[in-house]
């Protein structure tokens, strides 16, 4: 909690994070990896992780966090239960449970919430905008060209791909995510394995062609491919 408290908004030495930190961005950009990094950097905390159906136990999680403080309650994909009420008819008991859990912490409680979402645009304003519920929202954006090259090189560690092909692939994969880069290298290795050879530049180029082909729209959507350009003709 002490390290989380060191985060400042726009470099200002203002109030520490007392209630919540929100990570938002497209699927596959690394929000979950960021959460894991933070948890690894805060070994002294009691961490309660809720995702999917388990978010219904947010009230019990808040009570446990108070009993075991310092503690951090992680709500993965909170947009699944906290979308704007304008999008739905009727009540949303689970949403209200999340809001009550955030509001129910006393000022001296050493407990914070860490929330992630893929759809900040439809996130319930009462959760995302009211002071005291979420103190800081941090975007985890799509990687730029230098970051894409680093990601591909990282996933291709020890594979004999040339610097030239890494540059080419980074140029061609604008709008894609870290998940896309990981799958790209995996597919290149499979292509080489099926041909009975060591992976090479041609395999990585073929993998790019396949994944950027229009026939791979569903795959690219699931992997956060964004609006990357289709494969170029030779």
ChimeraX commands (.cxc) that place a marker at each C-alpha (Angstrom):
marker #1 position 0.00,0.00,0.00 radius 0.5
marker #1 position 2.89,2.35,0.69 radius 0.5
marker #1 position 4.15,2.03,-2.88 radius 0.5
marker #1 position 0.66,2.56,-4.29 radius 0.5
marker #1 position 0.42,5.65,-2.13 radius 0.5
marker #1 position 3.48,7.07,-3.87 radius 0.5
marker #1 position 1.58,7.39,-7.18 radius 0.5
marker #1 position 0.80,11.03,-8.00 radius 0.5
marker #1 position -1.53,12.56,-10.56 radius 0.5
marker #1 position 0.24,14.54,-13.30 radius 0.5
marker #1 position 3.33,14.71,-11.11 radius 0.5
marker #1 position 1.58,16.58,-8.30 radius 0.5
marker #1 position 2.33,15.69,-4.70 radius 0.5
marker #1 position -1.36,15.65,-3.81 radius 0.5
marker #1 position -3.48,13.12,-1.92 radius 0.5
marker #1 position -2.42,9.49,-2.00 radius 0.5
marker #1 position -4.59,6.79,-3.54 radius 0.5
marker #1 position -7.09,6.13,-0.78 radius 0.5
marker #1 position -9.82,4.23,-2.55 radius 0.5
marker #1 position -9.19,3.05,-6.07 radius 0.5
marker #1 position -6.86,2.85,-9.04 radius 0.5
marker #1 position -8.43,2.17,-12.45 radius 0.5
marker #1 position -6.46,0.66,-15.33 radius 0.5
marker #1 position -8.19,0.97,-18.70 radius 0.5
marker #1 position -7.39,0.17,-22.30 radius 0.5
marker #1 position -8.17,-2.24,-25.16 radius 0.5
marker #1 position -8.07,-5.99,-24.59 radius 0.5
marker #1 position -4.59,-7.48,-24.76 radius 0.5
marker #1 position -2.60,-4.36,-23.95 radius 0.5
marker #1 position -1.24,-5.67,-20.65 radius 0.5
marker #1 position -3.60,-4.57,-17.89 radius 0.5
marker #1 position -3.50,-7.97,-16.21 radius 0.5
marker #1 position 0.30,-8.10,-16.52 radius 0.5
marker #1 position 0.44,-4.64,-14.93 radius 0.5
marker #1 position -1.70,-5.89,-12.05 radius 0.5
marker #1 position 0.64,-8.84,-11.57 radius 0.5
marker #1 position 3.65,-6.54,-11.56 radius 0.5
marker #1 position 2.06,-4.31,-8.91 radius 0.5
marker #1 position 1.19,-7.31,-6.77 radius 0.5
marker #1 position 4.76,-8.57,-7.02 radius 0.5
marker #1 position 6.02,-5.15,-5.92 radius 0.5
marker #1 position 3.72,-5.15,-2.87 radius 0.5
marker #1 position 4.49,-8.42,-1.05 radius 0.5
marker #1 position 3.37,-7.04,2.29 radius 0.5
marker #1 position -0.23,-6.64,1.16 radius 0.5
marker #1 position -3.11,-9.04,1.52 radius 0.5
marker #1 position -4.47,-9.32,-2.02 radius 0.5
marker #1 position -8.04,-10.40,-2.79 radius 0.5
marker #1 position -8.61,-11.01,-6.49 radius 0.5
marker #1 position -12.11,-11.11,-7.92 radius 0.5
marker #1 position -12.86,-11.78,-11.58 radius 0.5
marker #1 position -15.90,-12.91,-13.50 radius 0.5
marker #1 position -18.67,-14.41,-11.34 radius 0.5
marker #1 position -16.60,-14.00,-8.16 radius 0.5
marker #1 position -17.14,-10.21,-8.29 radius 0.5
marker #1 position -20.52,-10.89,-6.69 radius 0.5
marker #1 position -18.59,-11.39,-3.44 radius 0.5
marker #1 position -17.19,-7.85,-3.45 radius 0.5
marker #1 position -18.93,-6.99,-0.16 radius 0.5
marker #1 position -17.40,-9.98,1.59 radius 0.5
marker #1 position -14.04,-9.19,0.00 radius 0.5
marker #1 position -14.15,-5.64,1.38 radius 0.5
marker #1 position -14.92,-6.97,4.87 radius 0.5
marker #1 position -12.05,-9.44,4.66 radius 0.5
marker #1 position -9.72,-6.71,3.40 radius 0.5
marker #1 position -10.54,-4.53,6.39 radius 0.5
marker #1 position -9.82,-7.44,8.72 radius 0.5
marker #1 position -6.51,-8.24,7.01 radius 0.5
marker #1 position -5.28,-4.74,6.16 radius 0.5
marker #1 position -3.08,-3.51,4.64 radius 0.5
marker #1 position -4.97,-5.04,1.74 radius 0.5
marker #1 position -5.75,-4.61,-1.93 radius 0.5
marker #1 position -8.98,-5.76,-3.59 radius 0.5
marker #1 position -8.56,-6.38,-7.34 radius 0.5
marker #1 position -11.65,-6.31,-9.57 radius 0.5
marker #1 position -10.75,-7.60,-13.04 radius 0.5
marker #1 position -12.95,-6.47,-15.96 radius 0.5
marker #1 position -15.16,-4.38,-13.72 radius 0.5
marker #1 position -17.08,-3.12,-16.77 radius 0.5
marker #1 position -18.88,-6.48,-16.78 radius 0.5
marker #1 position -20.76,-5.41,-13.65 radius 0.5
marker #1 position -20.35,-1.63,-13.66 radius 0.5
marker #1 position -21.45,-0.47,-17.10 radius 0.5
marker #1 position -23.41,2.75,-17.22 radius 0.5
marker #1 position -26.94,2.34,-15.94 radius 0.5
marker #1 position -28.12,4.13,-19.10 radius 0.5
marker #1 position -27.36,0.94,-21.05 radius 0.5
marker #1 position -29.68,-1.23,-19.00 radius 0.5
marker #1 position -33.23,-1.28,-17.69 radius 0.5
marker #1 position -33.97,-2.05,-14.06 radius 0.5
marker #1 position -31.68,-2.26,-11.07 radius 0.5
marker #1 position -28.14,-3.59,-10.98 radius 0.5
marker #1 position -27.60,-4.99,-7.47 radius 0.5
marker #1 position -24.03,-6.07,-8.22 radius 0.5
marker #1 position -23.08,-2.60,-9.39 radius 0.5
marker #1 position -24.48,-1.13,-6.20 radius 0.5
marker #1 position -22.53,-3.70,-4.17 radius 0.5
marker #1 position -19.32,-2.48,-5.82 radius 0.5
marker #1 position -20.21,1.16,-5.11 radius 0.5
marker #1 position -21.10,0.40,-1.50 radius 0.5
marker #1 position -17.83,-1.46,-1.00 radius 0.5
marker #1 position -15.89,1.57,-2.25 radius 0.5
marker #1 position -17.92,3.98,-0.14 radius 0.5
marker #1 position -17.84,1.80,2.96 radius 0.5
marker #1 position -14.12,2.16,3.67 radius 0.5
marker #1 position -13.25,4.51,6.49 radius 0.5
marker #1 position -10.60,7.16,5.94 radius 0.5
marker #1 position -8.16,5.36,8.20 radius 0.5
marker #1 position -8.59,1.96,6.51 radius 0.5
marker #1 position -5.42,0.77,4.78 radius 0.5
marker #1 position -7.40,-0.81,1.94 radius 0.5
marker #1 position -7.52,0.10,-1.73 radius 0.5
marker #1 position -9.27,-1.18,-4.83 radius 0.5
marker #1 position -7.53,-1.88,-8.14 radius 0.5
marker #1 position -9.96,-2.11,-11.05 radius 0.5
marker #1 position -9.38,-2.99,-14.71 radius 0.5
marker #1 position -11.68,-2.41,-17.67 radius 0.5
marker #1 position -11.63,-2.74,-21.45 radius 0.5
marker #1 position -14.47,-0.26,-21.92 radius 0.5
marker #1 position -13.94,2.88,-19.93 radius 0.5
marker #1 position -16.31,4.72,-22.29 radius 0.5
marker #1 position -19.33,2.92,-20.87 radius 0.5
marker #1 position -18.13,2.50,-17.31 radius 0.5
marker #1 position -20.63,3.65,-14.74 radius 0.5
marker #1 position -19.93,7.38,-14.14 radius 0.5
marker #1 position -20.77,7.01,-10.46 radius 0.5
marker #1 position -17.90,4.52,-10.18 radius 0.5
marker #1 position -15.37,6.18,-12.46 radius 0.5
marker #1 position -15.91,9.89,-11.84 radius 0.5
marker #1 position -16.99,10.43,-8.26 radius 0.5
marker #1 position -14.04,11.55,-6.09 radius 0.5
marker #1 position -13.24,9.09,-3.36 radius 0.5
marker #1 position -14.21,6.05,-5.39 radius 0.5
marker #1 position -11.49,6.06,-8.03 radius 0.5
marker #1 position -8.62,8.41,-7.27 radius 0.5
marker #1 position -6.55,7.76,-10.37 radius 0.5
marker #1 position -7.29,6.35,-13.83 radius 0.5
marker #1 position -4.33,5.14,-15.89 radius 0.5
marker #1 position -4.55,4.25,-19.58 radius 0.5
marker #1 position -2.74,1.13,-20.81 radius 0.5
marker #1 position -2.71,2.01,-24.53 radius 0.5
marker #1 position -1.92,0.14,-27.71 radius 0.5
marker #1 position 1.86,-0.13,-28.15 radius 0.5
marker #1 position 3.54,2.24,-30.57 radius 0.5
marker #1 position 6.01,1.13,-33.21 radius 0.5
marker #1 position 9.10,1.02,-30.92 radius 0.5
marker #1 position 7.12,-0.90,-28.29 radius 0.5
marker #1 position 5.81,-3.37,-30.89 radius 0.5
marker #1 position 9.35,-4.12,-32.02 radius 0.5
marker #1 position 10.48,-4.66,-28.44 radius 0.5
marker #1 position 7.53,-6.96,-27.80 radius 0.5
marker #1 position 8.20,-9.07,-30.88 radius 0.5
marker #1 position 11.90,-9.27,-30.00 radius 0.5
marker #1 position 11.01,-10.21,-26.43 radius 0.5
marker #1 position 8.69,-13.04,-27.45 radius 0.5
marker #1 position 11.19,-14.16,-30.12 radius 0.5
marker #1 position 14.01,-14.38,-27.58 radius 0.5
marker #1 position 16.78,-16.71,-28.88 radius 0.5
marker #1 position 14.97,-17.33,-32.17 radius 0.5
marker #1 position 17.11,-16.55,-35.24 radius 0.5
marker #1 position 15.06,-13.68,-36.65 radius 0.5
marker #1 position 17.01,-10.85,-38.27 radius 0.5
marker #1 position 16.81,-7.23,-37.20 radius 0.5
marker #1 position 15.40,-6.42,-40.62 radius 0.5
marker #1 position 12.39,-8.71,-40.29 radius 0.5
marker #1 position 11.68,-7.41,-36.79 radius 0.5
marker #1 position 11.62,-3.88,-38.19 radius 0.5
marker #1 position 9.36,-4.95,-41.05 radius 0.5
marker #1 position 6.91,-6.72,-38.77 radius 0.5
marker #1 position 6.80,-3.78,-36.34 radius 0.5
marker #1 position 5.99,-1.48,-39.26 radius 0.5
marker #1 position 3.21,-3.70,-40.57 radius 0.5
marker #1 position 1.43,-4.39,-37.30 radius 0.5
marker #1 position 0.19,-0.93,-36.37 radius 0.5
marker #1 position -2.83,-1.08,-34.11 radius 0.5
marker #1 position -2.04,-4.49,-32.62 radius 0.5
marker #1 position -1.41,-5.50,-29.04 radius 0.5
marker #1 position 1.09,-7.47,-27.00 radius 0.5
marker #1 position -1.18,-10.50,-27.26 radius 0.5
marker #1 position -1.01,-10.19,-31.05 radius 0.5
marker #1 position 2.81,-10.08,-30.95 radius 0.5
marker #1 position 2.96,-13.18,-28.78 radius 0.5
marker #1 position 0.64,-15.13,-31.06 radius 0.5
marker #1 position 2.59,-13.94,-34.09 radius 0.5
marker #1 position 5.84,-15.48,-32.83 radius 0.5
marker #1 position 4.06,-18.66,-31.72 radius 0.5
marker #1 position 2.55,-19.08,-35.17 radius 0.5
marker #1 position 5.90,-18.51,-36.88 radius 0.5
marker #1 position 7.40,-21.29,-34.77 radius 0.5
marker #1 position 4.52,-23.62,-35.67 radius 0.5
marker #1 position 4.93,-22.86,-39.37 radius 0.5
marker #1 position 8.62,-23.78,-39.16 radius 0.5
marker #1 position 7.91,-26.89,-37.09 radius 0.5
marker #1 position 5.36,-28.16,-39.61 radius 0.5
marker #1 position 7.96,-27.67,-42.36 radius 0.5
marker #1 position 10.59,-29.51,-40.30 radius 0.5
marker #1 position 13.05,-26.60,-40.03 radius 0.5
marker #1 position 14.29,-23.99,-37.59 radius 0.5
marker #1 position 12.22,-20.77,-37.50 radius 0.5
marker #1 position 13.47,-18.06,-39.85 radius 0.5
marker #1 position 12.51,-14.71,-41.32 radius 0.5
marker #1 position 10.27,-16.30,-43.95 radius 0.5
marker #1 position 8.22,-18.00,-41.24 radius 0.5
marker #1 position 7.68,-14.77,-39.32 radius 0.5
marker #1 position 6.70,-12.98,-42.54 radius 0.5
marker #1 position 4.24,-15.76,-43.40 radius 0.5
marker #1 position 2.75,-15.54,-39.92 radius 0.5
marker #1 position 2.23,-11.80,-40.39 radius 0.5
marker #1 position 0.58,-12.39,-43.76 radius 0.5
marker #1 position -1.79,-14.93,-42.27 radius 0.5
marker #1 position -2.73,-12.88,-39.23 radius 0.5
marker #1 position -3.30,-9.69,-41.18 radius 0.5
marker #1 position -5.28,-11.41,-43.90 radius 0.5
marker #1 position -8.91,-10.40,-44.08 radius 0.5
marker #1 position -9.89,-14.00,-43.42 radius 0.5
marker #1 position -8.37,-13.61,-39.93 radius 0.5
marker #1 position -10.69,-10.81,-38.78 radius 0.5
marker #1 position -12.14,-12.86,-35.94 radius 0.5
marker #1 position -8.72,-13.96,-34.71 radius 0.5
marker #1 position -7.39,-10.41,-34.82 radius 0.5
marker #1 position -10.43,-9.13,-32.94 radius 0.5
marker #1 position -10.05,-11.75,-30.21 radius 0.5
marker #1 position -6.34,-10.97,-29.86 radius 0.5
marker #1 position -6.80,-7.20,-29.90 radius 0.5
marker #1 position -5.56,-6.78,-33.46 radius 0.5
marker #1 position -7.34,-3.46,-33.95 radius 0.5
marker #1 position -7.35,-1.97,-37.44 radius 0.5
marker #1 position -4.03,-3.30,-38.65 radius 0.5
marker #1 position -3.65,-3.17,-42.42 radius 0.5
marker #1 position -4.24,-6.34,-44.46 radius 0.5
marker #1 position -1.34,-8.31,-45.81 radius 0.5
marker #1 position 0.62,-6.79,-48.65 radius 0.5
marker #1 position 0.92,-8.65,-51.88 radius 0.5
marker #1 position 4.38,-9.82,-52.83 radius 0.5
marker link #1:1,2 radius 0.2
marker link #1:2,3 radius 0.2
marker link #1:3,4 radius 0.2
marker link #1:4,5 radius 0.2
marker link #1:5,6 radius 0.2
marker link #1:6,7 radius 0.2
marker link #1:7,8 radius 0.2
marker link #1:8,9 radius 0.2
marker link #1:9,10 radius 0.2
marker link #1:10,11 radius 0.2
marker link #1:11,12 radius 0.2
marker link #1:12,13 radius 0.2
marker link #1:13,14 radius 0.2
marker link #1:14,15 radius 0.2
marker link #1:15,16 radius 0.2
marker link #1:16,17 radius 0.2
marker link #1:17,18 radius 0.2
marker link #1:18,19 radius 0.2
marker link #1:19,20 radius 0.2
marker link #1:20,21 radius 0.2
marker link #1:21,22 radius 0.2
marker link #1:22,23 radius 0.2
marker link #1:23,24 radius 0.2
marker link #1:24,25 radius 0.2
marker link #1:25,26 radius 0.2
marker link #1:26,27 radius 0.2
marker link #1:27,28 radius 0.2
marker link #1:28,29 radius 0.2
marker link #1:29,30 radius 0.2
marker link #1:30,31 radius 0.2
marker link #1:31,32 radius 0.2
marker link #1:32,33 radius 0.2
marker link #1:33,34 radius 0.2
marker link #1:34,35 radius 0.2
marker link #1:35,36 radius 0.2
marker link #1:36,37 radius 0.2
marker link #1:37,38 radius 0.2
marker link #1:38,39 radius 0.2
marker link #1:39,40 radius 0.2
marker link #1:40,41 radius 0.2
marker link #1:41,42 radius 0.2
marker link #1:42,43 radius 0.2
marker link #1:43,44 radius 0.2
marker link #1:44,45 radius 0.2
marker link #1:45,46 radius 0.2
marker link #1:46,47 radius 0.2
marker link #1:47,48 radius 0.2
marker link #1:48,49 radius 0.2
marker link #1:49,50 radius 0.2
marker link #1:50,51 radius 0.2
marker link #1:51,52 radius 0.2
marker link #1:52,53 radius 0.2
marker link #1:53,54 radius 0.2
marker link #1:54,55 radius 0.2
marker link #1:55,56 radius 0.2
marker link #1:56,57 radius 0.2
marker link #1:57,58 radius 0.2
marker link #1:58,59 radius 0.2
marker link #1:59,60 radius 0.2
marker link #1:60,61 radius 0.2
marker link #1:61,62 radius 0.2
marker link #1:62,63 radius 0.2
marker link #1:63,64 radius 0.2
marker link #1:64,65 radius 0.2
marker link #1:65,66 radius 0.2
marker link #1:66,67 radius 0.2
marker link #1:67,68 radius 0.2
marker link #1:68,69 radius 0.2
marker link #1:69,70 radius 0.2
marker link #1:70,71 radius 0.2
marker link #1:71,72 radius 0.2
marker link #1:72,73 radius 0.2
marker link #1:73,74 radius 0.2
marker link #1:74,75 radius 0.2
marker link #1:75,76 radius 0.2
marker link #1:76,77 radius 0.2
marker link #1:77,78 radius 0.2
marker link #1:78,79 radius 0.2
marker link #1:79,80 radius 0.2
marker link #1:80,81 radius 0.2
marker link #1:81,82 radius 0.2
marker link #1:82,83 radius 0.2
marker link #1:83,84 radius 0.2
marker link #1:84,85 radius 0.2
marker link #1:85,86 radius 0.2
marker link #1:86,87 radius 0.2
marker link #1:87,88 radius 0.2
marker link #1:88,89 radius 0.2
marker link #1:89,90 radius 0.2
marker link #1:90,91 radius 0.2
marker link #1:91,92 radius 0.2
marker link #1:92,93 radius 0.2
marker link #1:93,94 radius 0.2
marker link #1:94,95 radius 0.2
marker link #1:95,96 radius 0.2
marker link #1:96,97 radius 0.2
marker link #1:97,98 radius 0.2
marker link #1:98,99 radius 0.2
marker link #1:99,100 radius 0.2
marker link #1:100,101 radius 0.2
marker link #1:101,102 radius 0.2
marker link #1:102,103 radius 0.2
marker link #1:103,104 radius 0.2
marker link #1:104,105 radius 0.2
marker link #1:105,106 radius 0.2
marker link #1:106,107 radius 0.2
marker link #1:107,108 radius 0.2
marker link #1:108,109 radius 0.2
marker link #1:109,110 radius 0.2
marker link #1:110,111 radius 0.2
marker link #1:111,112 radius 0.2
marker link #1:112,113 radius 0.2
marker link #1:113,114 radius 0.2
marker link #1:114,115 radius 0.2
marker link #1:115,116 radius 0.2
marker link #1:116,117 radius 0.2
marker link #1:117,118 radius 0.2
marker link #1:118,119 radius 0.2
marker link #1:119,120 radius 0.2
marker link #1:120,121 radius 0.2
marker link #1:121,122 radius 0.2
marker link #1:122,123 radius 0.2
marker link #1:123,124 radius 0.2
marker link #1:124,125 radius 0.2
marker link #1:125,126 radius 0.2
marker link #1:126,127 radius 0.2
marker link #1:127,128 radius 0.2
marker link #1:128,129 radius 0.2
marker link #1:129,130 radius 0.2
marker link #1:130,131 radius 0.2
marker link #1:131,132 radius 0.2
marker link #1:132,133 radius 0.2
marker link #1:133,134 radius 0.2
marker link #1:134,135 radius 0.2
marker link #1:135,136 radius 0.2
marker link #1:136,137 radius 0.2
marker link #1:137,138 radius 0.2
marker link #1:138,139 radius 0.2
marker link #1:139,140 radius 0.2
marker link #1:140,141 radius 0.2
marker link #1:141,142 radius 0.2
marker link #1:142,143 radius 0.2
marker link #1:143,144 radius 0.2
marker link #1:144,145 radius 0.2
marker link #1:145,146 radius 0.2
marker link #1:146,147 radius 0.2
marker link #1:147,148 radius 0.2
marker link #1:148,149 radius 0.2
marker link #1:149,150 radius 0.2
marker link #1:150,151 radius 0.2
marker link #1:151,152 radius 0.2
marker link #1:152,153 radius 0.2
marker link #1:153,154 radius 0.2
marker link #1:154,155 radius 0.2
marker link #1:155,156 radius 0.2
marker link #1:156,157 radius 0.2
marker link #1:157,158 radius 0.2
marker link #1:158,159 radius 0.2
marker link #1:159,160 radius 0.2
marker link #1:160,161 radius 0.2
marker link #1:161,162 radius 0.2
marker link #1:162,163 radius 0.2
marker link #1:163,164 radius 0.2
marker link #1:164,165 radius 0.2
marker link #1:165,166 radius 0.2
marker link #1:166,167 radius 0.2
marker link #1:167,168 radius 0.2
marker link #1:168,169 radius 0.2
marker link #1:169,170 radius 0.2
marker link #1:170,171 radius 0.2
marker link #1:171,172 radius 0.2
marker link #1:172,173 radius 0.2
marker link #1:173,174 radius 0.2
marker link #1:174,175 radius 0.2
marker link #1:175,176 radius 0.2
marker link #1:176,177 radius 0.2
marker link #1:177,178 radius 0.2
marker link #1:178,179 radius 0.2
marker link #1:179,180 radius 0.2
marker link #1:180,181 radius 0.2
marker link #1:181,182 radius 0.2
marker link #1:182,183 radius 0.2
marker link #1:183,184 radius 0.2
marker link #1:184,185 radius 0.2
marker link #1:185,186 radius 0.2
marker link #1:186,187 radius 0.2
marker link #1:187,188 radius 0.2
marker link #1:188,189 radius 0.2
marker link #1:189,190 radius 0.2
marker link #1:190,191 radius 0.2
marker link #1:191,192 radius 0.2
marker link #1:192,193 radius 0.2
marker link #1:193,194 radius 0.2
marker link #1:194,195 radius 0.2
marker link #1:195,196 radius 0.2
marker link #1:196,197 radius 0.2
marker link #1:197,198 radius 0.2
marker link #1:198,199 radius 0.2
marker link #1:199,200 radius 0.2
marker link #1:200,201 radius 0.2
marker link #1:201,202 radius 0.2
marker link #1:202,203 radius 0.2
marker link #1:203,204 radius 0.2
marker link #1:204,205 radius 0.2
marker link #1:205,206 radius 0.2
marker link #1:206,207 radius 0.2
marker link #1:207,208 radius 0.2
marker link #1:208,209 radius 0.2
marker link #1:209,210 radius 0.2
marker link #1:210,211 radius 0.2
marker link #1:211,212 radius 0.2
marker link #1:212,213 radius 0.2
marker link #1:213,214 radius 0.2
marker link #1:214,215 radius 0.2
marker link #1:215,216 radius 0.2
marker link #1:216,217 radius 0.2
marker link #1:217,218 radius 0.2
marker link #1:218,219 radius 0.2
marker link #1:219,220 radius 0.2
marker link #1:220,221 radius 0.2
marker link #1:221,222 radius 0.2
marker link #1:222,223 radius 0.2
marker link #1:223,224 radius 0.2
marker link #1:224,225 radius 0.2
marker link #1:225,226 radius 0.2
marker link #1:226,227 radius 0.2
marker link #1:227,228 radius 0.2
marker link #1:228,229 radius 0.2
marker link #1:229,230 radius 0.2
marker link #1:230,231 radius 0.2
marker link #1:231,232 radius 0.2
marker link #1:232,233 radius 0.2
marker link #1:233,234 radius 0.2
view
